[in-house]
């Protein structure tokens, strides 16, 4: 009996030991079944977060209809703002007219463009922003008075493009045939301003312009610098071109390209690039070297573009007018100078610029007319004649000069495309 009881006790212990792992497994199974829904919920939340991140990082697509609605509203706001700007500009110009000042103010325009350049215009180029405000100011001037500007024509010559760049389409731009005619029209009071080429980065000085400053008492009140790109244009295929027309300066600025690429073509000098474009339009086998705008105007195909030998080909144009300008801190002064025709006189005269630490940017000489021996010098330097250091240098220079005329101080410009 005792043996049987002992055997039963051993069996019950083994059953209990076996039950413990079973209970543990059951508890584990219970825990896993209870926690399963939580994991599913966490996965769903994670997916939602990832989706929201993707949606926030990539902008939502706007429908064309919505874009059109926004554009219409912006256009309306822009027109209203331009009207307000034009009205205020007119009032500002009227105040200038009442004080008998010129409606064209190179300094005010320089300061306007400086302010605009300081703003972030985004995808809109600086040239495009300048064009908008140039035409706005030009239209405002025209509401008060028609500003008459003579230029070396005909239309769509590079001087015409420079006149548009400075005065806009609101001005009355009048073409004349010669540089001398530009000076004479302004001198007689037939025009408010004139615009003439004065210097090219490839060919140097424009002699006719400098010569007229010695003849007539006119002044420079501003400048325009234009990047000059020459294009070969025609109505004939390039293989059939036997004649090329343009003004002497344009042919000179493209001479290397023409020698390499058009060696058999006869070159003909004419009075302007626009005249050359007219001939290319009317004559089979003829081509012209002119601006892209001339090709559009005379319905010509551009056979080769930008054929100038110097890719940095820039022409500087002088704006002729009597209105003096105030300093901007970024100015240029032009000077006509005659000194004694003796050894060392030029070197001695130029020491005035060295002592004043004045940057002399251009000097040209040309012989005096008549029996008198000697030269006239045309000088450009940085600074304004009203600045103390420039005043002092001019006073020193005048003591050594036979003749000295300050042709004007005006804001320096940057090349425009």
C-alpha positions as semicolon CSV with decimal commas, in nm:
position;residue;x (nm);y (nm);z (nm)
1;X;0,000;0,000;0,000
2;X;0,281;0,233;0,087
3;X;0,445;0,159;-0,248
4;X;0,123;0,239;-0,437
5;X;0,087;0,576;-0,257
6;X;0,445;0,667;-0,342
7;X;0,392;0,580;-0,707
8;X;0,077;0,798;-0,725
9;X;0,262;1,093;-0,567
10;X;0,538;1,073;-0,828
11;X;0,283;1,067;-1,110
12;X;0,099;1,371;-0,976
13;X;0,430;1,565;-0,953
14;X;0,511;1,483;-1,316
15;X;0,160;1,597;-1,423
16;X;0,204;1,926;-1,237
17;X;0,547;1,982;-1,395
18;X;0,405;1,915;-1,740
19;X;0,111;2,149;-1,675
20;X;0,340;2,447;-1,600
21;X;0,493;2,467;-1,953
22;X;0,145;2,422;-2,100
23;X;0,014;2,710;-1,893
24;X;0,315;2,921;-1,995
25;X;0,246;2,844;-2,364
26;X;-0,122;2,929;-2,319
27;X;-0,033;3,259;-2,153
28;X;0,211;3,338;-2,436
29;X;-0,055;3,252;-2,691
30;X;-0,295;3,480;-2,508
31;X;-0,051;3,764;-2,500
32;X;0,022;3,728;-2,872
33;X;-0,342;3,726;-2,965
34;X;-0,408;4,034;-2,750
35;X;-0,114;4,236;-2,891
36;X;-0,174;4,153;-3,260
37;X;-0,436;4,427;-3,319
38;X;-0,201;4,690;-3,169
39;X;0,070;4,603;-3,424
40;X;-0,179;4,632;-3,710
41;X;-0,288;4,975;-3,584
42;X;0,075;5,090;-3,557
43;X;0,143;4,982;-3,916
44;X;-0,161;5,174;-4,041
45;X;-0,051;5,489;-3,854
46;X;0,302;5,458;-3,999
47;X;0,160;5,425;-4,351
48;X;-0,056;5,734;-4,301
49;X;0,244;5,934;-4,176
50;X;0,455;5,827;-4,475
51;X;0,173;5,921;-4,713
52;X;0,132;6,262;-4,549
53;X;0,508;6,323;-4,576
54;X;0,498;6,238;-4,945
55;X;0,202;6,466;-5,004
56;X;0,365;6,755;-4,817
57;X;0,700;6,717;-4,996
58;X;0,546;6,708;-5,345
59;X;0,317;7,007;-5,424
60;X;-0,037;6,937;-5,523
61;X;-0,116;6,977;-5,888
62;X;-0,321;7,287;-5,965
63;X;-0,585;7,255;-6,230
64;X;-0,556;7,470;-6,547
65;X;-0,882;7,643;-6,457
66;X;-0,743;7,748;-6,118
67;X;-0,422;7,878;-6,276
68;X;-0,624;8,078;-6,530
69;X;-0,834;8,233;-6,253
70;X;-0,523;8,332;-6,056
71;X;-0,359;8,479;-6,368
72;X;-0,664;8,693;-6,444
73;X;-0,661;8,833;-6,090
74;X;-0,286;8,904;-6,101
75;X;-0,319;9,070;-6,445
76;X;-0,595;9,296;-6,314
77;X;-0,387;9,388;-6,008
78;X;-0,081;9,455;-6,224
79;X;-0,272;9,687;-6,458
80;X;-0,410;9,882;-6,162
81;X;-0,063;9,911;-6,006
82;X;0,088;10,024;-6,339
83;X;-0,183;10,291;-6,368
84;X;-0,100;10,416;-6,018
85;X;0,273;10,414;-6,097
86;X;0,216;10,604;-6,424
87;X;-0,001;10,867;-6,253
88;X;0,258;10,926;-5,982
89;X;0,533;10,946;-6,245
90;X;0,334;11,210;-6,435
91;X;0,295;11,415;-6,117
92;X;0,668;11,384;-6,050
93;X;0,754;11,496;-6,404
94;X;0,509;11,785;-6,388
95;X;0,697;11,912;-6,082
96;X;1,020;11,897;-6,284
97;X;0,859;12,089;-6,569
98;X;0,731;12,359;-6,333
99;X;1,087;12,412;-6,208
100;X;1,200;12,430;-6,575
101;X;1,399;12,110;-6,558
102;X;1,435;11,866;-6,847
103;X;1,179;11,583;-6,848
104;X;1,457;11,340;-6,931
105;X;1,659;11,288;-6,613
106;X;1,948;11,039;-6,658
107;X;2,027;11,040;-6,285
108;X;1,668;10,962;-6,180
109;X;1,659;10,673;-6,428
110;X;1,996;10,544;-6,306
111;X;1,868;10,546;-5,945
112;X;1,545;10,374;-6,052
113;X;1,732;10,089;-6,221
114;X;1,963;10,055;-5,920
115;X;1,660;10,005;-5,695
116;X;1,508;9,753;-5,936
117;X;1,834;9,558;-5,961
118;X;1,840;9,524;-5,582
119;X;1,507;9,338;-5,592
120;X;1,481;8,964;-5,659
121;X;1,295;8,942;-5,992
122;X;1,301;8,561;-5,998
123;X;1,264;8,412;-6,344
124;X;1,220;8,758;-6,503
125;X;1,550;8,888;-6,642
126;X;1,694;9,226;-6,541
127;X;1,666;9,344;-6,903
128;X;1,293;9,257;-6,908
129;X;1,228;9,445;-6,582
130;X;1,418;9,747;-6,715
131;X;1,215;9,737;-7,038
132;X;0,883;9,747;-6,850
133;X;0,982;10,050;-6,643
134;X;1,153;10,224;-6,936
135;X;0,830;10,214;-7,137
136;X;0,624;10,317;-6,835
137;X;0,841;10,627;-6,776
138;X;0,851;10,697;-7,152
139;X;0,470;10,688;-7,174
140;X;0,442;10,916;-6,869
141;X;0,675;11,173;-7,031
142;X;0,467;11,161;-7,350
143;X;0,153;11,255;-7,150
144;X;0,318;11,584;-7,056
145;X;0,523;11,662;-7,366
146;X;0,652;11,481;-7,672
147;X;1,026;11,439;-7,627
148;X;1,196;11,474;-7,967
149;X;1,518;11,276;-8,012
150;X;1,729;11,278;-8,330
151;X;1,955;10,984;-8,406
152;X;2,184;10,858;-8,680
153;X;1,938;10,661;-8,893
154;X;1,771;10,502;-9,071
155;X;1,531;10,303;-8,849
156;X;1,662;9,975;-8,703
157;X;2,022;10,090;-8,721
158;X;2,218;10,027;-8,401
159;X;2,187;10,395;-8,306
160;X;1,809;10,361;-8,339
161;X;1,816;10,061;-8,104
162;X;2,027;10,262;-7,857
163;X;1,772;10,547;-7,873
164;X;1,489;10,304;-7,791
165;X;1,696;10,157;-7,507
166;X;1,733;10,499;-7,347
167;X;1,413;10,689;-7,438
168;X;1,154;10,416;-7,504
169;X;0,882;10,409;-7,768
170;X;0,697;10,705;-7,614
171;X;0,954;10,950;-7,752
172;X;0,945;11,092;-8,104
173;X;1,256;10,930;-8,253
174;X;1,370;11,112;-8,568
175;X;1,631;10,960;-8,803
176;X;1,882;11,180;-8,986
177;X;2,150;11,085;-9,237
178;X;2,471;11,209;-9,072
179;X;2,626;11,261;-8,730
180;X;2,668;11,630;-8,814
181;X;2,291;11,654;-8,875
182;X;2,222;11,516;-8,524
183;X;2,433;11,793;-8,369
184;X;2,283;12,063;-8,591
185;X;1,922;11,967;-8,512
186;X;1,987;11,981;-8,137
187;X;2,185;12,304;-8,166
188;X;1,900;12,473;-8,356
189;X;1,646;12,364;-8,097
190;X;1,461;12,134;-8,337
191;X;1,510;11,840;-8,099
192;X;1,541;11,801;-7,722
193;X;1,820;11,545;-7,742
194;X;2,045;11,367;-7,988
195;X;2,217;11,030;-7,975
196;X;2,537;10,945;-8,162
197;X;2,803;10,671;-8,146
198;X;3,122;10,787;-7,977
199;X;3,340;10,477;-7,929
200;X;3,354;10,111;-8,031
201;X;3,552;9,845;-7,844
202;X;3,685;9,703;-8,174
203;X;3,737;10,009;-8,397
204;X;3,794;10,277;-8,132
205;X;3,684;10,639;-8,163
206;X;3,411;10,773;-8,391
207;X;3,596;11,068;-8,547
208;X;3,286;11,248;-8,682
209;X;3,133;11,265;-8,334
210;X;3,446;11,399;-8,166
211;X;3,490;11,652;-8,446
212;X;3,138;11,794;-8,395
213;X;3,208;11,858;-8,026
214;X;3,487;12,092;-8,135
215;X;3,251;12,279;-8,370
216;X;2,930;12,327;-8,167
217;X;2,872;12,421;-7,800
218;X;2,682;12,104;-7,706
219;X;2,721;11,881;-7,401
220;X;2,690;11,514;-7,308
221;X;2,422;11,441;-7,047
222;X;2,421;11,060;-7,061
223;X;2,543;10,747;-7,236
224;X;2,419;10,412;-7,361
225;X;2,642;10,108;-7,404
226;X;2,513;9,842;-7,641
227;X;2,650;9,494;-7,705
228;X;2,665;9,492;-8,085
229;X;2,601;9,156;-8,248
230;X;2,629;9,137;-8,627
231;X;2,430;8,889;-8,835
232;X;2,461;8,789;-9,200
233;X;2,113;8,797;-9,357
234;X;1,970;8,741;-9,702
235;X;1,684;8,597;-9,905
236;X;1,929;8,374;-10,092
237;X;2,098;8,054;-9,968
238;X;2,447;8,107;-9,831
239;X;2,601;7,921;-10,128
240;X;2,444;8,174;-10,369
241;X;2,556;8,493;-10,190
242;X;2,802;8,690;-10,405
243;X;2,771;9,039;-10,249
244;X;2,775;9,155;-9,886
245;X;2,659;9,507;-9,792
246;X;2,703;9,699;-9,468
247;X;2,844;10,020;-9,324
248;X;3,226;10,041;-9,304
249;X;3,241;9,985;-8,927
250;X;3,032;9,666;-8,943
251;X;3,242;9,524;-9,227
252;X;3,557;9,608;-9,030
253;X;3,425;9,439;-8,716
254;X;3,353;9,118;-8,912
255;X;3,651;9,118;-9,151
256;X;3,816;8,799;-9,016
257;X;3,491;8,602;-9,027
258;X;3,419;8,722;-9,381
259;X;3,770;8,632;-9,498
260;X;3,733;8,278;-9,363
261;X;3,372;8,207;-9,454
262;X;3,284;8,432;-9,751
263;X;3,617;8,471;-9,938
264;X;3,455;8,501;-10,284
265;X;3,187;8,755;-10,191
266;X;3,235;9,118;-10,294
267;X;3,209;9,360;-9,998
268;X;3,025;9,691;-10,049
269;X;3,017;9,985;-9,806
270;X;2,686;10,170;-9,760
271;X;2,569;10,443;-9,523
272;X;2,404;10,217;-9,262
273;X;2,320;9,858;-9,171
274;X;1,952;9,929;-9,240
275;X;2,032;10,044;-9,594
276;X;2,230;9,722;-9,638
277;X;1,926;9,519;-9,523
278;X;1,705;9,694;-9,780
279;X;1,951;9,605;-10,058
280;X;1,966;9,243;-9,942
281;X;1,588;9,229;-9,956
282;X;1,570;9,364;-10,311
283;X;1,874;9,207;-10,484
284;X;1,912;8,831;-10,553
285;X;2,247;8,699;-10,435
286;X;2,295;8,992;-10,195
287;X;2,339;8,974;-9,818
288;X;2,364;9,233;-9,542
289;X;2,540;9,256;-9,209
290;X;2,292;9,409;-8,965
291;X;2,100;9,360;-8,642
292;X;1,846;9,085;-8,572
293;X;1,574;9,353;-8,558
294;X;1,664;9,462;-8,914
295;X;1,616;9,102;-9,034
296;X;1,265;9,102;-8,887
297;X;1,181;9,446;-9,027
298;X;1,298;9,366;-9,384
299;X;1,182;9,003;-9,390
300;X;1,527;8,848;-9,427
301;X;1,658;8,510;-9,316
302;X;1,959;8,508;-9,082
303;X;2,220;8,300;-9,263
304;X;2,483;8,326;-8,987
305;X;2,446;8,494;-8,649
306;X;2,694;8,676;-8,425
307;X;2,969;8,695;-8,685
308;X;3,159;8,981;-8,515
309;X;3,528;8,898;-8,458
310;X;3,520;9,030;-8,102
311;X;3,249;8,854;-7,899
312;X;3,261;9,146;-7,652
313;X;3,190;9,402;-7,924
314;X;3,040;9,708;-7,751
315;X;2,952;10,050;-7,889
316;X;2,913;10,347;-7,657
317;X;2,663;10,616;-7,758
318;X;2,658;10,973;-7,625
319;X;2,332;11,147;-7,540
320;X;2,353;11,514;-7,635
321;X;2,168;11,764;-7,420
322;X;2,225;12,080;-7,215
323;X;2,076;11,968;-6,882
324;X;2,351;11,929;-6,614
325;X;2,329;11,621;-6,390
326;X;2,393;11,577;-6,019
327;X;2,653;11,327;-5,890
328;X;2,554;10,963;-5,835
329;X;2,886;10,824;-5,711
330;X;2,914;10,622;-6,033
331;X;2,982;10,891;-6,292
332;X;3,194;10,970;-6,595
333;X;3,320;11,313;-6,708
334;X;3,417;11,401;-7,066
335;X;3,668;11,672;-7,142
336;X;3,803;11,851;-7,449
337;X;4,160;11,972;-7,399
338;X;4,422;12,166;-7,597
339;X;4,768;12,209;-7,447
340;X;5,085;12,382;-7,575
341;X;5,251;12,197;-7,863
342;X;5,579;12,144;-7,681
343;X;5,778;11,849;-7,541
344;X;5,644;11,710;-7,213
345;X;5,330;11,927;-7,206
346;X;5,089;11,630;-7,219
347;X;5,277;11,437;-6,951
348;X;5,280;11,743;-6,727
349;X;4,908;11,805;-6,780
350;X;4,816;11,447;-6,690
351;X;4,986;11,469;-6,351
352;X;4,669;11,645;-6,229
353;X;4,488;11,310;-6,260
354;X;4,767;11,122;-6,085
355;X;4,774;11,364;-5,791
356;X;4,395;11,344;-5,754
357;X;4,397;10,960;-5,786
358;X;4,151;10,991;-6,074
359;X;4,108;10,699;-6,312
360;X;4,156;10,821;-6,670
361;X;3,952;10,581;-6,887
362;X;3,998;10,716;-7,240
363;X;4,220;10,958;-7,429
364;X;4,210;11,036;-7,802
365;X;4,397;11,295;-8,005
366;X;4,326;11,460;-8,339
367;X;4,509;11,742;-8,522
368;X;4,400;12,104;-8,504
369;X;4,244;12,258;-8,815
370;X;4,413;12,534;-9,010
371;X;4,772;12,649;-8,999
372;X;4,810;12,612;-8,621
373;X;5,025;12,316;-8,515
374;X;4,911;12,096;-8,230
375;X;4,642;11,855;-8,117
376;X;4,311;11,847;-7,940
377;X;4,262;11,572;-7,682
378;X;3,934;11,409;-7,590
379;X;3,945;11,261;-7,239
380;X;3,710;11,050;-7,026
381;X;3,764;10,985;-6,657
382;X;3,573;10,846;-6,359
383;X;3,408;11,098;-6,129
384;X;3,179;11,403;-6,144
385;X;3,289;11,761;-6,202
386;X;3,110;11,867;-5,880
387;X;3,321;11,635;-5,662
388;X;3,592;11,827;-5,470
389;X;3,884;11,614;-5,597
390;X;3,762;11,647;-5,960
391;X;3,717;12,024;-5,917
392;X;4,073;12,055;-5,790
393;X;4,214;11,848;-6,080
394;X;4,023;12,056;-6,337
395;X;4,149;12,380;-6,181
396;X;4,509;12,254;-6,202
397;X;4,457;12,132;-6,559
398;X;4,306;12,460;-6,676
399;X;4,620;12,648;-6,571
400;X;4,823;12,442;-6,820
401;X;4,567;12,439;-7,102
402;X;4,535;12,653;-7,412
403;X;4,170;12,548;-7,434
404;X;3,961;12,333;-7,199
405;X;3,591;12,247;-7,214
406;X;3,408;12,012;-6,982
407;X;3,165;11,831;-7,212
408;X;2,959;11,694;-6,926
409;X;2,938;11,462;-6,626
410;X;2,680;11,182;-6,633
411;X;2,605;10,836;-6,484
412;X;2,810;10,549;-6,625
413;X;2,608;10,275;-6,789
414;X;2,652;9,899;-6,829
415;X;2,636;9,727;-7,171
416;X;2,282;9,629;-7,273
417;X;2,214;9,329;-7,497
